[in-house]
Amino acid sequence: MRPGPFAPAVTGTTHVVGAGLAGLACATALVAAGQQVTLYEATDHAGGRCRSWYDAKLDRTIDNGNHLILGANRECLTYLDRVGGRDGLQTVDPVCLPFRDLQTGENWALRPGLGPLPLWLADPHRRVPDSRLVDYLRVLTLAFAGPDRRVIDLLPESHPLTARLWKPLAVSILNTPYEEGSARLLWAVFRQTLLRGAEACRPYIAGPGGLSAALVDPALNFLAKAGGDVRFGKRLKALYRSANGAVDLLDFGTEMIRLTPDDRVVIALPAETVGALLPTLSIPDRSHGILNAHYRLDQSAQLPGGLPLLGLTGGIAEWLFVREDVVSVTVSAADTLINRPVDDLLALLWRDVAAALGRDPDRPAMGRLIKERRAGFAATPDQNRRRPGIRHGPNLFLVGDWTDTGLPATIEGAVQSGHRAAALVTAA
């Protein structure tokens, strides 16, 4: 028996449930196309796993995670331009991916050149020290990988570049242990970035206002000015479908929304939540965690070349970011560490920071640790097969970085899925 009472929806409304980046991208694209949109969010804030807040302990604005946007991420940049958020990002110039080997102290950088073909690899100064041009050709085998192939099958641990390049990139891109990651998903990212030259590889990172100032707050302002209806504290408990598969009722516990024949529903929720709402749907059922540690220093930090980011090899963390006097490190696929006590992890990760910045490893700066236990689906061949498409019935659409975007769990994948759903809704 269906619950009540019912609040009739406005005819022709698209109900977007979930205000993470996929939901925000979908909602803003729909509003820009002249559609009526109501956006529901269970918590009191938007952004999902990509947001910022003021941390009283550090007395600084920090992000829940360190996210890197690249010039190749056209969907994300389109979204930023739509909502007016690009000014909230810091552009890394010149285009450079600097690295430091924490074991040897050696600094080096990957410096992509101009043009779509990786001819820049012929220049020894643009590639990993002591590497040969022929060493990079092996990565092209990823282009022909079957659906069951893992990265390690094609780029084995014994390969000259694995420890210094392929492994740190693969683990951070896929958020999956190197020995498990999907070759196809890694190639999807490499094809759009490293093989297309400098502009495709140009990094953009959060500016002083954090991720929310670029990716979240401008979207909420855009929706407010365009007449979008945003409702916080609305957790979807259940959805009901008619005999033809169309959703006709949304149950938010304290409120039931009965849909008209012209309404649409876009579910922009985490995979595990969607699995509970739609138990017959095949979805990824494994995920991996990420650790992010933020340390406030006694003065602004300086990285090689004055850049705001640094790739790390030979340690635990993969990337280090600097925002004035706050330095942050990220550990991807962190399942073996994530249950350790916070103070132990802050001390452990500080040793990577100290090695990178020339600080005392036994005197950690004041820090904040963030554990994201379900940071993204496990980017393995078997989990990739479980990712659903966008459309599920006459008026139901699914979006999120865990849906079948062809990419691993990234900001670009989340935004892309939201844009695709908006296009389908608009065309219907």
C-alpha positions as CSV (number, residue, x, y, z in Angstrom):
1,M,0.0,0.0,0.0
2,R,1.4,3.4,-1.0
3,P,1.9,6.0,1.6
4,G,0.4,9.5,1.7
5,P,-0.4,12.4,1.8
6,F,0.8,13.7,-1.5
7,A,2.1,17.0,-2.7
8,P,1.4,17.3,-6.4
9,A,4.5,18.3,-8.5
10,V,4.5,21.1,-11.0
11,T,3.8,19.6,-14.4
12,G,6.9,19.1,-16.5
13,T,9.4,19.2,-13.6
14,T,12.6,17.2,-13.5
15,H,13.3,16.0,-10.0
16,V,17.0,15.7,-9.5
17,V,17.8,13.7,-6.3
18,G,21.3,14.3,-5.0
19,A,23.3,17.5,-5.1
20,G,26.8,16.1,-5.7
21,L,28.6,17.2,-8.8
22,A,26.6,14.9,-11.1
23,G,23.3,16.2,-9.8
24,L,24.5,19.8,-9.9
25,A,25.8,19.4,-13.5
26,C,22.5,17.9,-14.5
27,A,20.3,20.5,-12.7
28,T,22.3,23.5,-14.1
29,A,22.3,22.1,-17.6
30,L,18.5,21.6,-17.5
31,V,17.8,25.0,-16.1
32,A,20.1,26.6,-18.7
33,A,17.9,24.7,-21.3
34,G,14.8,26.3,-19.9
35,Q,13.6,23.2,-17.9
36,Q,11.9,23.4,-14.6
37,V,14.0,21.6,-11.9
38,T,13.7,20.7,-8.3
39,L,17.0,19.5,-6.7
40,Y,16.8,17.5,-3.5
41,E,19.7,16.9,-1.1
42,A,19.7,14.7,2.0
43,T,22.3,16.7,3.9
44,D,22.5,20.4,4.6
45,H,25.2,21.0,2.0
46,A,25.8,20.4,-1.7
47,G,28.9,19.0,-3.4
48,G,28.9,15.4,-2.1
49,R,32.5,14.1,-1.9
50,C,33.8,17.4,-3.5
51,R,33.3,20.3,-1.1
52,S,35.1,22.7,1.3
53,W,34.6,23.9,4.8
54,Y,36.2,26.0,7.5
55,D,38.2,23.9,9.9
56,A,38.4,25.4,13.3
57,K,41.4,23.4,14.4
58,L,43.5,24.6,11.5
59,D,41.7,28.0,11.2
60,R,41.7,27.5,7.5
61,T,39.3,26.4,4.7
62,I,40.1,22.9,3.6
63,D,38.7,20.4,1.1
64,N,37.4,17.0,1.9
65,G,39.8,15.7,-0.8
66,N,42.5,16.9,-3.2
67,H,41.0,16.9,-6.7
68,L,42.9,17.7,-9.9
69,I,41.1,18.9,-13.0
70,L,42.9,18.8,-16.3
71,G,42.6,20.7,-19.5
72,A,41.2,17.6,-21.2
73,N,38.2,17.6,-18.8
74,R,36.0,19.4,-21.2
75,E,32.7,18.5,-19.5
76,C,33.9,19.8,-16.2
77,L,35.2,23.0,-17.8
78,T,31.9,23.5,-19.6
79,Y,30.1,23.2,-16.3
80,L,32.4,25.7,-14.7
81,D,31.9,28.2,-17.5
82,R,28.1,27.7,-17.3
83,V,27.9,28.5,-13.6
84,G,30.8,31.0,-13.5
85,G,33.1,29.0,-11.3
86,R,36.3,28.9,-13.4
87,D,37.8,31.8,-11.5
88,G,37.8,29.7,-8.4
89,L,40.5,27.5,-9.9
90,Q,44.2,28.1,-10.0
91,T,45.8,27.4,-13.3
92,V,49.2,25.6,-13.2
93,D,51.6,27.3,-15.6
94,P,53.8,26.2,-17.2
95,V,52.2,22.8,-17.9
96,C,54.3,20.5,-15.7
97,L,53.7,17.4,-13.5
98,P,56.6,17.6,-11.0
99,F,57.7,14.5,-9.0
100,R,60.0,13.8,-6.1
101,D,61.4,10.4,-5.2
102,L,61.2,10.4,-1.4
103,Q,63.8,7.6,-1.2
104,T,66.5,9.3,-3.2
105,G,65.5,12.9,-3.0
106,E,65.6,13.3,-6.8
107,N,63.3,15.8,-8.4
108,W,62.1,15.5,-12.0
109,A,59.1,16.5,-14.0
110,L,56.9,15.3,-16.9
111,R,56.6,18.3,-19.3
112,P,54.1,17.6,-22.1
113,G,54.8,19.5,-25.3
114,L,52.5,21.1,-27.8
115,G,50.3,19.2,-30.2
116,P,48.1,16.1,-30.0
117,L,50.8,13.5,-30.6
118,P,53.4,12.7,-27.9
119,L,56.4,13.8,-30.0
120,W,57.6,15.7,-26.9
121,L,58.7,12.4,-25.5
122,A,61.7,12.5,-27.9
123,D,63.1,15.3,-25.7
124,P,64.9,13.8,-22.7
125,H,64.3,16.9,-20.6
126,R,60.5,16.3,-20.8
127,R,60.4,12.8,-19.5
128,V,61.5,10.7,-16.6
129,P,65.3,10.8,-16.0
130,D,67.3,8.0,-17.5
131,S,64.3,6.7,-19.4
132,R,64.3,6.0,-23.2
133,L,61.7,6.9,-25.7
134,V,61.1,3.2,-26.4
135,D,60.2,2.7,-22.7
136,Y,57.0,4.7,-23.3
137,L,55.8,2.7,-26.3
138,R,54.6,-0.1,-24.0
139,V,51.8,2.2,-22.7
140,L,50.2,2.0,-26.2
141,T,49.3,-1.6,-25.5
142,L,46.6,-0.3,-23.2
143,A,44.7,0.9,-26.3
144,F,44.1,-2.7,-27.3
145,A,43.2,-4.1,-23.9
146,G,40.2,-6.4,-23.7
147,P,37.6,-5.9,-21.0
148,D,39.3,-8.4,-18.6
149,R,42.8,-7.0,-18.8
150,R,44.4,-5.3,-15.9
151,V,47.0,-2.6,-15.9
152,I,49.6,-4.9,-14.4
153,D,49.1,-7.4,-17.2
154,L,50.4,-4.8,-19.8
155,L,52.6,-2.6,-17.6
156,P,54.2,-5.1,-15.2
157,E,56.1,-4.2,-12.1
158,S,59.3,-5.0,-13.8
159,H,58.8,-2.4,-16.5
160,P,61.4,0.4,-16.2
161,L,58.8,3.2,-15.8
162,T,56.3,1.4,-13.5
163,A,57.6,2.5,-10.1
164,R,58.3,6.1,-11.1
165,L,55.4,6.8,-13.5
166,W,52.8,4.2,-14.4
167,K,52.1,3.0,-10.9
168,P,51.7,6.3,-9.1
169,L,49.5,7.6,-11.9
170,A,47.4,4.5,-12.2
171,V,46.7,4.2,-8.4
172,S,45.7,7.9,-8.1
173,I,43.6,7.9,-11.3
174,L,41.8,4.6,-10.6
175,N,41.8,4.7,-6.8
176,T,42.5,1.0,-7.0
177,P,45.5,-1.1,-6.2
178,Y,47.9,-1.4,-9.2
179,E,47.5,-5.2,-9.4
180,E,43.7,-4.9,-9.8
181,G,43.1,-1.8,-11.9
182,S,41.4,-1.9,-15.3
183,A,43.6,-1.3,-18.3
184,R,40.7,0.0,-20.3
185,L,39.8,2.7,-17.7
186,L,43.4,3.8,-17.3
187,W,43.7,4.1,-21.1
188,A,40.5,6.2,-21.3
189,V,42.3,8.8,-19.2
190,F,45.7,8.6,-20.9
191,R,44.1,8.9,-24.3
192,Q,42.4,12.2,-23.4
193,T,45.5,13.6,-21.6
194,L,49.1,12.4,-22.2
195,L,48.5,11.6,-25.8
196,R,47.0,15.1,-26.6
197,G,49.8,17.3,-25.4
198,A,50.3,20.2,-23.0
199,E,46.9,21.9,-23.0
200,A,45.1,18.6,-22.3
201,C,47.4,17.9,-19.4
202,R,47.2,21.4,-17.9
203,P,46.4,21.1,-14.2
204,Y,43.7,23.2,-12.5
205,I,43.5,23.0,-8.7
206,A,41.3,24.7,-6.1
207,G,42.1,28.3,-5.3
208,P,42.1,29.9,-1.9
209,G,38.4,29.5,-1.5
210,G,38.6,25.7,-2.0
211,L,36.6,23.3,-4.1
212,S,33.2,24.7,-3.1
213,A,34.1,28.2,-4.3
214,A,34.7,26.8,-7.8
215,L,32.4,23.8,-8.2
216,V,29.6,24.1,-5.7
217,D,28.7,27.6,-4.6
218,P,28.5,29.0,-8.1
219,A,26.2,26.2,-9.2
220,L,23.8,26.9,-6.3
221,N,23.9,30.6,-7.1
222,F,23.2,29.8,-10.7
223,L,20.2,27.7,-9.8
224,A,18.8,30.3,-7.5
225,K,19.0,33.1,-10.1
226,A,17.5,30.9,-12.8
227,G,14.5,29.8,-10.7
228,G,15.7,26.3,-9.7
229,D,14.2,24.9,-6.5
230,V,16.9,23.5,-4.2
231,R,15.7,21.6,-1.1
232,F,18.1,20.4,1.6
233,G,17.3,17.8,4.3
234,K,15.4,15.7,1.8
235,R,16.5,12.1,1.9
236,L,14.8,9.8,-0.6
237,K,13.4,6.8,1.2
238,A,11.8,5.0,-1.7
239,L,10.5,5.4,-5.2
240,Y,7.4,3.7,-6.7
241,R,6.9,2.8,-10.3
242,S,3.8,2.1,-12.4
243,A,3.2,-1.0,-14.5
244,N,5.0,0.6,-17.5
245,G,8.1,1.2,-15.4
246,A,7.6,5.0,-15.0
247,V,8.3,6.5,-11.6
248,D,5.1,8.0,-10.3
249,L,5.9,8.6,-6.6
250,L,8.9,9.8,-4.6
251,D,8.9,9.1,-0.9
252,F,11.0,11.6,1.2
253,G,9.6,10.4,4.5
254,T,8.0,13.6,5.6
255,E,6.8,14.4,2.1
256,M,5.5,12.4,-0.9
257,I,5.8,13.8,-4.4
258,R,3.4,12.4,-6.9
259,L,4.7,12.8,-10.4
260,T,2.7,13.9,-13.5
261,P,3.1,12.1,-16.8
262,D,5.4,15.0,-17.9
263,D,7.8,14.7,-15.0
264,R,11.2,13.1,-15.0
265,V,13.4,11.8,-12.2
266,V,17.2,11.9,-12.2
267,I,18.8,9.9,-9.4
268,A,22.3,11.3,-8.5
269,L,23.1,9.3,-5.4
270,P,26.0,7.0,-4.4
271,A,25.9,3.5,-5.9
272,E,25.1,1.8,-2.5
273,T,22.2,4.1,-2.0
274,V,20.8,3.5,-5.5
275,G,21.3,-0.3,-4.9
276,A,18.9,-0.1,-1.9
277,L,16.3,1.9,-3.9
278,L,16.5,-0.3,-7.0
279,P,17.5,-3.7,-5.7
280,T,17.3,-5.5,-9.0
281,L,19.8,-3.2,-10.7
282,S,23.3,-4.3,-11.3
283,I,25.7,-1.8,-9.8
284,P,29.4,-1.8,-8.7
285,D,29.4,-3.3,-5.2
286,R,33.1,-2.8,-4.3
287,S,34.8,0.5,-3.5
288,H,38.1,1.8,-2.2
289,G,38.9,4.5,0.4
290,I,41.1,7.6,0.2
291,L,43.0,9.4,3.0
292,N,43.6,13.1,2.9
293,A,45.8,14.8,5.4
294,H,46.0,18.6,5.8
295,Y,48.8,20.3,7.7
296,R,49.0,23.9,8.7
297,L,52.6,25.1,8.6
298,D,54.3,28.0,10.3
299,Q,54.8,29.7,6.9
300,S,53.9,29.2,3.3
301,A,55.6,26.2,1.7
302,Q,57.6,26.3,-1.5
303,L,57.6,23.4,-4.0
304,P,60.1,22.9,-6.9
305,G,59.5,25.5,-9.6
306,G,57.0,27.4,-7.4
307,L,54.2,25.0,-8.5
308,P,51.3,24.2,-6.2
309,L,51.5,20.4,-6.6
310,L,54.1,17.6,-6.4
311,G,53.8,13.9,-7.3
312,L,55.5,11.6,-4.8
313,T,57.1,8.2,-5.3
314,G,58.9,6.0,-2.8
315,G,56.5,6.9,0.0
316,I,52.9,6.3,1.0
317,A,51.2,9.4,-0.5
318,E,50.9,9.9,-4.2
319,W,50.3,13.7,-4.4
320,L,51.1,16.7,-2.3
321,F,49.3,20.1,-2.7
322,V,50.2,23.5,-1.3
323,R,47.7,26.3,-0.7
324,E,49.6,29.1,1.1
325,D,50.5,27.7,4.5
326,V,48.4,24.5,4.2
327,V,50.0,21.4,2.7
328,S,47.8,18.4,1.9
329,V,48.6,14.9,0.8
330,T,46.5,12.1,-0.7
331,V,46.7,8.3,-0.3
332,S,44.5,6.5,-2.9
333,A,43.3,2.9,-2.5
334,A,44.0,3.3,1.2
335,D,42.0,0.4,2.5
336,T,44.9,-1.2,4.4
337,L,45.5,2.1,6.3
338,I,42.1,3.6,6.8
339,N,41.2,1.9,10.0
340,R,44.3,3.0,11.8
341,P,44.0,5.7,14.5
342,V,43.9,9.3,13.2
343,D,47.0,10.4,15.2
344,D,49.0,7.5,13.9
345,L,48.1,8.3,10.3
346,L,48.9,12.0,10.7
347,A,52.3,11.1,12.1
348,L,52.9,8.6,9.3
349,L,51.9,10.9,6.4
350,W,53.8,13.8,7.9
351,R,57.0,11.8,7.2
352,D,56.2,12.0,3.5
353,V,55.5,15.8,3.8
354,A,58.7,16.2,5.8
355,A,60.8,14.3,3.2
356,A,59.3,16.4,0.4
357,L,59.7,19.8,2.1
358,G,62.8,19.3,4.1
359,R,61.1,19.4,7.5
360,D,61.7,17.5,10.7
361,P,59.9,14.1,10.3
362,D,59.6,13.8,14.1
363,R,57.9,17.1,14.6
364,P,54.6,17.0,12.7
365,A,52.7,20.2,12.1
366,M,49.1,20.5,13.3
367,G,47.0,18.4,11.0
368,R,43.5,17.3,10.1
369,L,42.9,13.8,8.6
370,I,39.9,13.0,6.5
371,K,38.9,9.4,5.8
372,E,36.7,8.9,2.7
373,R,35.9,5.2,3.1
374,R,33.9,5.0,-0.1
375,A,35.7,7.4,-2.4
376,G,34.8,5.6,-5.6
377,F,34.0,2.3,-7.1
378,A,36.8,-0.3,-7.4
379,A,38.0,0.4,-11.0
380,T,38.6,-3.3,-11.8
381,P,37.4,-5.2,-14.9
382,D,34.6,-7.0,-13.1
383,Q,33.3,-3.9,-11.4
384,N,33.4,-1.9,-14.6
385,R,31.0,-4.5,-16.1
386,R,28.5,-3.8,-13.4
387,R,28.1,-0.1,-14.2
388,P,24.6,0.8,-15.4
389,G,23.7,3.1,-18.2
390,I,21.7,6.4,-17.8
391,R,18.2,5.6,-18.8
392,H,16.0,3.2,-16.9
393,G,12.4,3.3,-18.0
394,P,10.2,6.1,-19.5
395,N,11.2,8.8,-17.0
396,L,14.0,7.5,-14.8
397,F,17.7,8.4,-15.3
398,L,20.8,7.5,-13.2
399,V,23.9,9.7,-13.0
400,G,27.1,9.6,-11.0
401,D,30.8,8.7,-11.5
402,W,29.9,5.1,-10.9
403,T,27.6,4.8,-13.9
404,D,28.8,3.7,-17.3
405,T,30.8,6.8,-18.3
406,G,33.8,5.0,-19.8
407,L,36.0,6.7,-17.2
408,P,37.0,5.8,-13.6
409,A,35.4,7.6,-10.7
410,T,36.4,11.1,-11.5
411,I,34.9,14.6,-11.4
412,E,34.9,14.5,-15.2
413,G,32.9,11.3,-15.2
414,A,30.4,12.6,-12.7
415,V,29.8,15.9,-14.6
416,Q,29.7,14.0,-18.0
417,S,26.9,11.7,-16.7
418,G,24.9,14.7,-15.5
419,H,25.2,16.4,-18.8
420,R,24.2,13.3,-20.7
421,A,21.1,12.8,-18.6
422,A,20.2,16.5,-19.1
423,A,20.5,16.1,-22.8
424,L,18.2,13.0,-22.8
425,V,15.6,14.7,-20.6
426,T,15.7,17.8,-22.8
427,A,15.3,15.7,-26.0
428,A,12.4,13.7,-24.6
